[in-house]
Each structure stands twice: as C-alpha cells, then as structure tokens.
Amino acid sequence: MSTAATSFPERNAAEVADLVLASDATSPDVCARRMRQRRQMYVGQVASYSLGASVLLLYAFDGAVSTNVPTLFWFGGLLIIGTFTVLSEAGVGDRFADHYLTVFQISAHMALQFVFLVSVPTLGIAFLAVLFLIFAFGTLRMTSRQAMVTWGLATCGLAFVFLGSDLPIGLPVASRIERAASMLCFALVIGQCAFLGLFGATLRKILYQRSNELKAAYRRIEELAELDELTGSYNRRCIMRLPDAEIEKSRRTGSPCAIALIDLDWFKRINDAFGHPVGDEVLRTFALTIFANIRPEDRFGRYGGEEFLLLLPGATSEAASRMLDRLRRIVAELDWSAFSPAMSVTISAGVVTLRDVDTADTFLARADSALYSAKAQGRNRIATG
C-alpha cells in the first residue's frame, strides 16, 4: 500500500546533501528553494495516499472492509499533509535545521497507520508494512537521537497492538480481488523499498561529491591563507616557516641550499611620485616576473613591504649568484613605461648559502647583511655573503 513514505525520497538528493553540509543556509534564495521543494514533497504525499486509498477501495469493493475505510484513510492523510503545508507556508520549518520537520511528519504518518491498524486489524499486515517503510525513509534525515525517540514511540505502539490487545491482525486473501489487492499492497511497498535503496545510493554519491568539493575548497582556503593578496607570492607568515624545512632537508640529503633577500630599489620614491595604486602594480608585475623565471622547486614570498625572500634548494653559491643576477637584469630591462614614461625599476639582492652552523635566524640575518651591502654599493646589484 502506497503512503506518504513515498514522498520522502522524491526530494532532490543534491538538496539533501546541501542540508547535511550547510545546515545554516538561511538566505532568501535558499528559503525560496526549500519552499518549492517542500511543496513538491507534499504533492508527492497526496499522490501516495491516493494510491493507498485506491488499494483499500479494492478491499471495500469486495466487501472485506467498509467503504468508509479508504475515504477516512485518504482524508486522514490529507489532514496531516495540510497541517504541515500550512506550517511550511508560514515559514515555521525554516527556523529549524531540519526544515522538513521530519520527526513530526514521520510521527504523524506512523500514528495514522496505527489508528487504522487498530481500527481495521483484518488489514493490519498492510498497515504494518507501510509503518516500517515510513520509519526507514525517516531515518535518512533523522539524527541518531531522533531515530531512537521515533523508534521508541513506534515500539510502544506495537507493544500495545500485540501485547495489550487480542486484535486479529491479518490480510484477507479469500477472494481473487482480495488477493489482487494484497499483491498490489506488497508490490507497492517492495517498489518503495527499491526506490529507497536507489535514493540512498544517489545520496551517498552526492555526499561523496560534495565532500570532495569541500576538501578542494578547504585546500584553496589554506592556499589563500598562505599567499600575499597583492602579489600572489607566499606571505610573510608562510615564507618564514620554509627556511627551517629547507635547512633540515639540506642537512639530511647533503645538498646545498641558498636564499636571497630582494629589495626593489627606491620603491618609496615610486609610491610618492606615481601613487600607491601604481606602486601596487609595480609589485605585482615584479612578482609575476620572478615567478616566470625561477625553477619549480624554488620558493618565493613577500618578506615585508618591497622586500622579498627567495629560497633556492640545491643551489650552490655560484648558481644562486648567477640566477639572481639574471633576475636583476630581467627586471631592469622590463618596459616599465606602461606605468609612466619616466619610470624605471631595479632590484638589489643579498645571496647567501647555508653553512653548517647556520640556524634559520642566522641564515636570514646573513642574507639581510648581504642585501645591506648591495644597497651600500649603489643598488641595482647582487651581493653575496
């Protein structure tokens, strides 16, 4: 016998995944979407009760039950659906994480099955089958605590029916019509069970996809947290963590390691003469130039202001000096006239290689001293230390 349980898997699986992963989505667009989906669900419930009432009509036609039974069953279902529709249109459900009010709906539909189980025990097996199906559908949305509460209420009802009464629970199969009605009843229940399995598989697939999307989003957030917003290079917090790791790797593998502190010459004059927006574009262009001319294993970050730190794993002193001098020439030869006809940009850098006694602090201090030496010698040059 088909009942309101059918409507629960008819929700869009992606929307269910949205609820699981983002329960506090309360924007007007989300609320409107939820309203539309609840309306679709209630339409499905009406169709489900109509199918159930049709099966009961077959029993009534054969005289197994009163003709009032399918009518009352159908109107009882409509009363439950109508009540929750009014609550939905009033926006009551949107105040809760589970805007479908699943526990209340499941409890109401299960209560209706118990009423008819007690009132029409000769069709009791049909109502019991639907009772279990409703509960199974409900567990797709309920929390563990909600499921236990609902299970407890259902158990109390079953105890009253089986232990507190002598109701002759059965399913009439005396005539061909009754057998056909009973067959339809179980065929509908089995069909809904199959649909439940498909729905669960679809939901798991959607949740798996959303989980991957969230992981990718978290990775992107972590990346953004490590990047300088203006230049796209590592920010100071991130770049300051890297020397320790490179020093440990260098000593473990016995490979050389070099670092360079790079400073844009007279950058304050650029800001003063052309404005900070132009200065920002100069920094961005400089960073892009460096990215385009370093190795994949090199690490480049903004040390502060117009100073940048370049880590060169595996680079000897000579190789590091050649690389920095090449970068210096590339920056000096760029056509900076796009920003202003009178503009030119050069860099100075201090380059040092790792020594056995170096810590991250002394390594950086030596690079800073070399940079100071390059500036003292007139800028637009590379100094080693």
C-alpha positions in Angstrom: 0.0 0.0 0.0 1.5 3.3 -1.0 1.5 6.1 1.6 3.2 9.4 2.4 6.5 7.5 2.8 6.9 7.6 -0.9 7.3 11.3 -0.9 10.5 11.4 1.2 12.9 10.0 -1.4 11.4 12.2 -4.0 13.4 15.2 -2.7 16.3 16.2 -4.8 19.4 14.4 -3.5 21.6 17.3 -4.0 19.4 19.4 -1.8 19.6 16.8 0.9 23.4 16.9 0.7 23.2 20.7 0.9 21.3 20.4 4.1 23.8 17.9 5.6 26.8 20.1 4.6 25.3 23.6 5.2 22.5 23.5 7.7 22.5 27.2 8.4 21.7 28.4 4.9 19.0 30.9 5.6 19.3 33.4 2.7 16.1 34.4 0.8 17.1 32.3 -2.2 17.7 29.2 -0.1 14.4 29.7 1.8 12.5 30.0 -1.5 14.2 26.9 -2.9 13.3 25.0 0.2 9.7 26.2 0.0 9.4 24.9 -3.6 10.9 21.5 -2.6 8.5 21.2 0.3 5.6 21.9 -2.0 6.8 19.2 -4.3 7.1 16.8 -1.4 3.5 17.5 -0.3 2.2 16.9 -3.8 4.0 13.6 -3.7 2.4 12.7 -0.4 -1.1 13.4 -1.7 -0.3 11.1 -4.7 1.0 8.4 -2.3 -2.1 8.5 -0.1 -4.3 8.4 -3.2 -2.6 5.2 -4.3 -3.0 3.7 -0.8 -6.7 4.6 -0.8 -7.1 3.0 -4.2 -5.8 -0.3 -2.9 -8.2 0.0 0.1 -11.1 0.6 -2.4 -10.4 -2.8 -3.9 -10.9 -4.4 -0.5 -14.0 -2.3 0.1 -15.3 -3.3 -3.3 -15.0 -7.0 -2.4 -16.6 -6.3 1.0 -13.6 -7.0 3.1 -13.8 -3.6 4.7 -16.3 -0.7 4.9 -16.2 1.8 2.2 -15.5 4.4 4.9 -12.0 3.0 5.4 -10.4 4.2 2.1 -12.2 7.6 2.4 -11.1 8.1 6.0 -7.6 7.0 5.2 -7.3 9.4 2.3 -8.8 12.3 4.3 -6.6 11.5 7.3 -3.5 11.7 5.1 -4.7 15.0 3.6 -5.2 16.4 7.1 -1.6 15.6 8.0 -0.3 17.0 4.7 -2.5 20.1 5.0 -1.3 20.8 8.5 2.4 20.6 7.5 1.7 22.6 4.4 0.3 25.5 6.4 3.3 25.3 8.7 5.6 25.3 5.7 3.9 28.3 4.0 4.1 30.2 7.3 7.9 29.5 7.3 7.9 27.6 10.6 10.2 24.9 9.3 12.8 27.4 8.2 13.5 28.2 11.9 15.0 24.7 12.3 18.0 22.9 10.9 15.6 20.2 9.5 13.2 22.5 7.7 11.0 19.5 6.7 10.2 18.8 10.4 10.9 15.2 9.6 10.4 13.7 13.1 7.0 15.3 13.4 5.9 14.3 9.9 7.1 10.7 10.4 5.4 10.5 13.8 2.1 11.8 12.4 2.2 9.4 9.4 3.1 6.5 11.7 0.3 7.4 14.1 -2.2 7.3 11.2 -1.0 3.8 10.4 -1.5 2.7 14.0 -5.0 4.2 14.0 -6.0 2.1 11.0 -4.1 -0.9 12.3 -6.2 -0.9 15.4 -9.4 0.1 13.6 -9.1 -2.4 10.7 -7.0 -5.3 12.1 -8.0 -7.5 9.2 -5.8 -5.4 7.0 -3.2 -5.0 9.8 -0.3 -6.6 7.9 -0.6 -4.0 5.1 -0.5 -1.1 7.6 2.4 -2.7 9.4 4.4 -3.0 6.2 3.9 0.7 5.5 4.7 1.6 9.1 8.1 0.1 8.8 8.7 1.7 5.4 7.8 5.1 6.7 10.3 4.7 9.6 13.0 3.6 7.1 12.5 6.6 5.0 12.6 8.9 8.0 15.9 7.6 9.2 17.6 9.1 6.1 17.1 12.5 7.6 16.9 12.0 11.4 19.8 12.2 13.8 20.6 9.2 15.9 18.7 10.7 18.9 15.7 11.5 16.8 15.7 8.0 15.3 15.8 6.5 18.8 12.9 8.6 20.0 10.8 7.7 17.0 11.7 4.0 17.3 10.7 4.1 21.0 7.3 5.6 20.1 6.8 3.0 17.4 7.8 0.2 19.8 5.2 1.4 22.4 2.5 1.4 19.7 3.5 -2.1 18.6 3.5 -3.3 22.2 0.0 -2.0 22.7 -1.2 -3.7 19.5 0.5 -7.1 20.0 0.7 -7.4 23.8 -2.1 -5.1 25.0 -4.8 -6.4 22.7 -6.1 -9.5 21.0 -6.7 -7.9 17.7 -6.8 -10.5 14.8 -4.1 -8.9 12.7 -4.1 -10.3 9.2 -4.5 -9.8 5.5 -7.6 -11.1 3.6 -6.9 -13.3 0.7 -10.2 -15.2 0.4 -11.2 -14.0 -3.0 -9.4 -13.1 -6.2 -10.0 -9.4 -5.7 -8.6 -9.6 -2.1 -5.6 -11.5 -3.4 -5.0 -8.9 -6.1 -5.3 -6.1 -3.6 -2.9 -7.8 -1.3 -0.5 -8.3 -4.2 -0.7 -4.6 -5.1 -0.2 -3.7 -1.5 3.1 -5.6 -1.2 4.2 -4.7 -4.8 3.9 -1.0 -3.9 5.8 -1.5 -0.6 8.6 -3.5 -2.4 8.8 -0.8 -5.1 9.2 1.8 -2.4 12.0 -0.2 -0.7 13.8 -0.5 -4.1 13.4 3.3 -4.6 14.7 3.8 -1.1 17.9 1.9 -2.0 18.3 3.9 -5.2 17.8 7.1 -3.3 20.3 6.1 -0.6 22.9 5.3 -3.3 22.3 8.6 -5.0 22.5 10.5 -1.7 25.8 8.7 -0.9 27.2 9.7 -4.3 26.1 13.3 -3.9 27.6 13.4 -0.4 30.8 12.0 -1.7 31.0 14.6 -4.5 30.2 17.4 -2.0 32.8 16.0 0.4 35.4 16.2 -2.4 34.3 19.7 -3.3 34.6 20.8 0.4 38.1 19.3 0.6 39.1 21.2 -2.5 37.6 24.3 -1.1 39.4 23.9 2.2 42.7 23.3 0.3 42.1 26.5 -1.6 41.4 28.4 1.6 44.6 27.1 3.1 46.4 28.2 -0.1 44.9 31.6 0.1 45.8 31.9 3.8 49.5 31.3 2.8 49.5 33.8 -0.1 50.1 37.5 -0.2 46.9 39.1 -1.5 48.7 41.7 -3.7 51.5 39.7 -5.3 50.3 36.1 -5.2 53.6 35.1 -3.6 53.8 33.4 -0.2 53.0 35.8 2.7 55.5 36.5 5.4 54.0 34.0 7.9 54.3 31.2 5.3 57.7 32.1 3.9 59.2 32.4 7.3 58.4 28.8 8.0 60.1 27.5 5.0 63.8 28.1 5.8 63.7 25.6 8.7 62.3 22.9 6.5 64.8 23.6 3.8 67.7 23.6 6.2 66.6 20.3 7.6 66.2 18.8 4.1 69.6 20.2 3.0 71.4 18.6 6.0 69.6 15.3 5.7 70.4 15.0 1.9 73.8 16.8 2.0 72.6 19.1 -0.8 73.4 22.8 -0.9 70.8 25.5 -0.2 70.8 29.2 -0.9 68.5 32.1 0.0 68.2 35.6 -1.3 66.7 38.7 0.1 65.5 41.0 -2.7 64.6 44.7 -2.4 63.0 47.0 -5.0 65.3 50.0 -5.2 63.9 53.3 -4.2 60.4 51.9 -4.0 59.2 54.7 -1.7 60.0 57.2 -4.5 57.8 55.3 -6.9 54.9 55.5 -4.4 55.5 59.1 -3.8 55.9 60.1 -7.5 53.2 57.9 -9.1 50.9 56.9 -6.2 50.2 53.8 -4.3 48.0 52.1 -7.0 50.9 52.3 -9.4 53.2 51.1 -6.7 51.0 48.1 -6.2 51.0 47.3 -9.9 54.8 47.5 -9.9 55.0 45.0 -7.0 52.5 42.7 -8.8 54.5 42.9 -12.1 57.7 42.3 -10.3 56.3 39.2 -8.6 54.9 37.8 -11.9 58.3 38.3 -13.5 60.1 36.4 -10.7 57.6 33.5 -10.9 58.1 33.3 -14.7 61.9 33.0 -14.3 62.5 30.7 -11.3 62.6 26.9 -11.0 59.5 24.9 -9.9 61.3 23.9 -6.7 62.2 27.5 -5.7 60.0 29.3 -3.1 59.3 33.0 -3.4 57.5 35.1 -0.8 56.9 38.6 0.3 59.2 39.3 3.3 57.7 42.7 4.0 56.8 45.9 2.1 59.0 45.8 -1.0 61.3 43.1 0.3 61.0 39.5 -0.9 62.6 36.2 0.1 63.7 33.6 -2.5 64.6 30.1 -1.3 66.8 28.2 -3.7 67.1 24.5 -2.7 70.0 22.7 -4.2 71.7 25.9 -5.5 75.4 26.4 -4.9 76.8 29.9 -4.2 77.8 30.4 -7.8 74.5 29.1 -9.2 72.5 31.3 -6.8 74.5 34.4 -7.7 74.1 33.8 -11.5 70.3 33.2 -11.0 69.9 36.4 -9.0 72.0 38.5 -11.4 69.9 37.1 -14.3 66.7 38.1 -12.4 68.2 41.6 -11.8 68.9 42.1 -15.5 65.4 40.9 -16.5 63.7 43.3 -14.0 65.9 46.3 -15.1 65.2 45.6 -18.8 61.4 45.4 -18.5 59.4 48.1 -20.2 58.1 50.0 -17.2 56.9 52.9 -19.3 53.4 51.4 -19.4 53.0 52.8 -15.9 54.8 56.0 -16.6 57.3 57.2 -19.3 59.8 58.2 -16.7 59.7 55.1 -14.6 62.5 52.5 -14.2 62.7 49.8 -11.7 65.7 47.9 -10.4 66.4 45.5 -7.6 69.2 44.7 -5.2 69.7 41.3 -3.5 71.8 39.7 -0.9 72.5 36.0 -1.6 74.0 33.5 0.9 74.4 29.7 1.0 73.8 27.5 4.0 76.7 26.9 6.4 76.9 24.0 8.9 76.5 26.3 11.9 73.5 28.2 10.5 70.1 28.3 12.0 67.1 29.8 10.2 67.7 33.1 12.0 71.4 33.3 11.3 70.7 32.2 7.7 68.3 35.1 7.2 70.5 37.5 9.1 73.4 36.8 6.7 71.1 37.4 3.7 69.9 40.6 5.2 73.5 41.7 5.8 74.4 40.9 2.2 71.4 42.9 1.0 72.5 45.9 3.0 75.9 45.6 1.4 74.4 45.6 -2.1 72.5 48.8 -1.2 75.6 50.4 0.2 77.4 49.7 -3.0 74.9 51.7 -5.0 71.9 49.4 -5.6 70.9 47.5 -8.7 73.4 44.8 -7.9 73.8 41.4 -6.2 76.0 40.9 -3.1 77.0 37.6 -1.6 77.8 36.7 2.0 
